[in-house]
Amino acid sequence: MKRSQTRILTTHVGSLVRPPEVVDVLQGKADGQVFNDGERTLIARHVAEAVRMQAECGIDVPSDGEYSKTGFSQYITDRLTGFELRTDLPGRGGGTARSRDRRRFPDAYREIEGSSQNAPTSTGQPQLQMVHTVCTGPITYRGQAAVQADIAVFKAALAPHRFEEAFIPAVAPGTIELQRANHYYKSQDEFLYAIADAMKNEYRAIVDAGFVLQIDDPRMVTEYDSMDPAPTPEEYRRFATVRIEALNHALKGLPEDRVRYHMCWGSWHGPHTTDAP
């Protein structure tokens, strides 16, 4: 990873707003299904445009905008086996679905998210989502073709331009774990490390292709808001350490200078008064 030695190198966090055509393609794609030739061509055209715009803006270290992915972390269900959408099994919650801020500002969240899709429950809290992504079987990596296609499209888009280097984001094991309920593995640690073992494949593919790997891990900090009562700093450090150890397990053997780490306090529009100090 290059450093800002003679001038400040510019970059961003990876995911860019998908064009409407790309959104239509992503919404029509089932998990595990490959893009057809027309869809791949459309995505490649938009990735090339996104890279061109990054060059014009003066970005030194661009991404592909993650245009082939249904969100920065939702996409991973497309690349891992063992997960399915269920209405008959409880989800894990967390994030904005279970937070101290949501309880503190229920009226604000109802107004922000809209009453038509999120009708209040008997407790006055909005019901965000009845369909949950849950683990119901063994987790393995099935995204080899998808990640290689992303790499090929991105390399083609980069070819006409001169950048310092380029990066591809991939979600962290801990964020995957904390966004999905475990209904298969005997323990949460076993669930977490099964994810870490599977994600090794994606991390290695990105680095082997010559890109900087960005690990996206927002739940490392946003989970603090989901714990009630609020944990002590020591309790939360212990909680975080388990997820960092799983991430290090997944990154074992990769050069440290080809990995960067991104975490944030969530991008939802709403009060943030109970974030981790």
N, C-alpha and C positions, 0 to 999 in steps of 0.2 A: 504494500500500500504506500503510495507516494505521499510525501510530507510537503507542507507549504514552506519551502526554503527560500525561494527568491520572490515569491508572491503568494497571495492567499488563493489556494485552490478551492473552487466552488463545487458543491454537490447538493443533493437533496435526499429525502427519505425513501424515494423509490417509486411508490405507487402514484400514478397520475390519473386524472379523471378520464374514464373511458368514453370515447365518442359514442353517440347513439347507435351507430351500426354495430360496433363491437359489443355494446350492452345487449342488443338483440340476439347476437350469436351466443353470448354467454348464457343468457336466460333460457335458450332453447337446447342447451347441451346437458346431457345426463352425466352424472359422475362416472368416471371411468371410460367414457366414450371419447374417441379421438375426433378431432376436427376433420371435416371433409376438405377436399382440395380448395373449393371455393371459399370456405370459411378461413382456412389457413392463409390464403392469398389476401383476403380482406384484412386480417389481423396484421400480416406482414406489411401491407401498405400503410396502415396506421402507425405501426411501430416505427417505420422509416420516417414518417412525418414527425412523430414525437421526438425522435433523435435529432432530426434537422432543426426543430424548434429549440431543443436544448443547446445545440451548437450556436444558434443565433443569439440565444440569451446569454452566452458566455459561460455555460456550465462546463467544467473541466472533467468531471467524473459522472457520466450519465447512467441511467438505467433504461430498460425497455418499457418503462411505465407499468409493467406487470399486466399488459393488455390481454394476455391469454388467461388470466386468473380471475376468478370470481371473488375479488377482495383480497386483502393482504394475507388473510389466514383462512378464510372460508375455502379457498381453492384446494387446501391440502386433503380434504375429503375425496377429491377427485384423484389423488395420487397415492392414497393409502387404502388398503383393504381393512375390513373390520368395522367400518362405520356405516350407519344407515340412518335415514330419517324415520322417526317413529312418533306416533301420537299417543301410544299406549305405555310409554316408558318415560319416567321423569328425566328432564335435562338437568344439567349441573347448575345453571343460573350463573350468577356472578356478573361482573361488569355493570352495565346499566340495568340489567334485569333484577339485580339484588344488591342494593347499595344503600348506605346510610344517607347519602344525598337524596336519593329517590324518596325515602321516607320523610326526609326533612322538607322537601319541596314538591309534594305530589301535584299541586295545581300547576306549577311550572312545567313539569314533565308531561302532564296531560295536554297542556297547550302546545308544547313543542312537538310532541309526537302525534297529535291528532286523536280525537276521540273515536273516529270511525273504525280504526284498526286496533285501538288499544282501549277497549272499554274497561272502566274501573271494576274491580272485584268488590266483594262485600266489605273488604277492609279499606277500600278507597284507593288501592294501588292498581295501576294499569296492568292488564294481562298482556305481556309483550308478544309471546309466541307460544303456540300450542304444539308446533312441530319441532322436535328436538333432534339434534345430531348426537347419536349415542354409539358407544362401542359395544358390539354384540358378538364379535368374533376375533380371531387372531389378526394382529396388525402386521402387514408386510408392505413393502414399497412396490407400487405398480406404475410409477410415473416415469419410468426410464424414457419412453418414447416422447412423452410430453416435455420433459426438461431438455432433451436433446433437440427437439423442435424449437423450443424457446431460444436455445443457444444459437442455433443456425440462423434463425430469423434476426436475432440481435446482431450477430456478426455481420450479416449482410447489410443491415441498416447502418452499422458503424463504418463500413468500408469507405464511403466517400468523404469522411470527416477525419479531423485530427483531434483526438482527445488525449488527456494524460493517461487515463485508463478508464475502465467501466466496471459497473457492479451489477449483481443480480441479487435481489432479496430472497430470503427463505425464512419461513416462520420457525420459531424456537420450539423445542419439545414441550417446555413448560406452558407456553401459551396454548398449544394444541390441547394439552391435557386439561387445562383449566377452563377451556371452552366446551368440553365434551364430557358427558357423564360416562363412567365406566360401569358396564353391566356384564363384563366378561372376565376380567382378570381378578385374581384373588385379593390383590391389594393395590392401593393407589401407586405405590412405588413400582410394582411390577408393570402396571399400566404405563407409567411415565417412561420407564426404561425400554419398553417395547416400542414406544413412539420414537425414542432417541435412536434405537438400533435401526429402525426403518429410515429415519431421516438422514442417517449417515450417507445414504446413497445419493440424495439430492445435493447435500453439501459438497461431497467429493466431486460430483459431476461438474458443479459450477466452478470450483477451484481448478480442476484438471483442464477445463476449457480455457483457462487463462483469465478468468474474471475474479474480481474481489467479491467475496461472499459477505452479504449483509444479513445478520441474524436479527429478525424482527421479534421483539419480546415485550409487547406492551403490558401483558398481564402480570409481568414481574412486579409492576408497581400498582396497576389499577385494582388488583385483587385486594389490596389493603382496604379499599372502600367497601368491599363486600363482606368484610368480617365484622361481626357485631357480637360483643362489644369490640371496640378497636383494640388490636393487639399492641403489646408493648414493643418498642424497637427491638429488643432482644428476641421476642417471639417471632417477629416478622423477619428478622435476619435469618433465624433458623429455617423458617419456611422458604425463604428465597435461596438459601444455601443448597437445599435439596435440589431445586430446579437448575441452579448453576452447575452443580455436580453432574446432573444428567446431560446438560448441554455440553460440558467439557468431555463427557463420555462420547457424545455424538461427533465432536470435533477432533477426537484423538487422531493423531497422525497428519493433520492438516497444518501447514505453516501458519503460525500466529499472525504474521504480517500480511496474510491474504484474507483476514477476517476482520470485519468491523461489526459493532454491536449497537443496535438501535432499540431504545425503549422510550415510551411516552406515556403521558397520563390520560390517554384516551382522546378520541377526536369527536365524541358526541357533543351536541349542543345542549348545554345544561349547566346548572350550578356545580362548581367544584370546590366545596368547602371541607371535604373529608378526605382529600388526597393524602398520601403518605408525606409526612413532613420532610 
